[in-house]
Amino acid sequence: MIVTFCLFMAYQCVMLPFCYVKMSGHKWALAIKAPAGEGSITALDRAGAAFIFMIFGPLFLLAAALADSFWYILHVYKTDLDKTEYEVAKKEDQVTLHRRSYKKMLTYFEK
């Protein structure tokens, strides 16, 4: 677990600058050319969001990386895997086929 966690964190650290550059470019591209329609925000609002991301983006990405690390560790120590597997298997045993789907299947095989 320690080795995989270290690899996970190393990958996160390597990818953060690339994510920041890619998302900054994407935010500015949306500010310049984005679909205008009902419910869409104005170009100035999109430029403001891009500017905020330029300033606080590294903090947002770092917070997301820390949250990913937390959930990674939480899932490593999950203890009720047998129960989860049992519940999934029990649900898979109860296959439901609706009448409309059954009719579609019959017409498909008749052709």
C-alpha positions in Angstrom: 0.0 0.0 0.0 2.8 2.4 0.8 4.5 1.8 -2.6 1.3 2.3 -4.6 0.5 5.4 -2.5 3.9 6.9 -3.2 3.5 6.2 -6.9 0.1 7.7 -6.8 1.4 10.9 -5.1 4.4 11.1 -7.4 2.1 10.9 -10.4 -0.2 13.6 -8.9 2.8 15.9 -8.3 4.1 15.4 -11.9 0.6 16.0 -13.4 -0.4 19.1 -11.5 1.6 21.6 -13.5 0.4 20.1 -16.8 -3.2 20.2 -15.5 -2.8 23.8 -14.5 -1.5 24.8 -18.0 -4.1 22.8 -19.8 -7.0 24.1 -17.7 -5.8 27.7 -17.9 -5.7 27.5 -21.7 -9.1 25.9 -21.7 -10.6 28.5 -19.5 -9.3 31.3 -21.7 -10.5 29.5 -24.8 -14.0 29.3 -23.3 -13.8 33.0 -22.4 -13.0 33.9 -26.1 -15.2 31.4 -27.9 -18.0 29.7 -26.1 -21.5 28.8 -27.3 -24.0 31.5 -26.6 -27.4 30.3 -25.7 -30.1 30.4 -23.2 -28.7 30.2 -19.7 -25.1 30.7 -20.7 -22.9 33.2 -18.9 -21.4 36.2 -20.7 -17.9 36.4 -22.1 -16.9 38.8 -19.3 -18.1 36.3 -16.6 -16.1 33.5 -18.3 -13.0 35.8 -18.5 -13.5 36.5 -14.7 -13.7 32.8 -14.0 -10.5 32.2 -16.1 -8.7 35.0 -14.2 -9.8 33.5 -10.8 -8.5 30.1 -12.0 -5.2 31.7 -13.0 -4.8 33.0 -9.4 -6.3 30.2 -7.3 -6.0 27.3 -9.8 -2.9 25.7 -8.1 -4.8 25.8 -4.8 -7.9 24.2 -6.4 -5.8 21.5 -8.0 -3.8 20.8 -4.8 -7.0 20.5 -2.8 -8.3 18.0 -5.4 -5.1 16.0 -5.2 -5.4 15.9 -1.4 -9.0 14.8 -1.6 -8.0 12.1 -4.1 -5.3 11.0 -1.6 -7.8 10.9 1.2 -10.2 8.7 -0.8 -7.4 6.5 -2.0 -6.4 5.7 1.6 -10.0 5.3 2.7 -10.7 2.8 0.0 -7.5 0.9 0.8 -8.7 0.3 4.3 -12.3 -0.5 3.4 -13.2 -3.5 5.5 -16.7 -4.6 4.2 -15.6 -5.8 0.8 -17.1 -9.2 1.3 -20.4 -7.7 2.2 -20.2 -5.4 -0.8 -19.4 -8.3 -3.2 -22.2 -10.3 -1.7 -24.7 -7.5 -2.3 -23.6 -7.0 -5.9 -23.8 -10.7 -6.6 -27.3 -10.9 -5.0 -28.5 -8.0 -7.2 -27.1 -9.6 -10.3 -29.0 -12.8 -9.7 -32.3 -10.9 -10.0 -32.4 -10.1 -13.7 -35.5 -8.2 -14.8 -36.6 -8.3 -18.4 -39.5 -6.0 -19.2 -42.2 -7.0 -21.6 -41.3 -4.3 -24.1 -37.7 -5.4 -24.1 -38.8 -9.0 -24.5 -40.9 -8.1 -27.5 -38.0 -6.1 -29.1 -35.8 -9.1 -28.6 -38.3 -11.4 -30.2 -38.7 -9.2 -33.3 -34.9 -8.9 -33.5 -34.5 -12.6 -33.6 -37.3 -13.1 -36.0 -35.5 -11.0 -38.6 
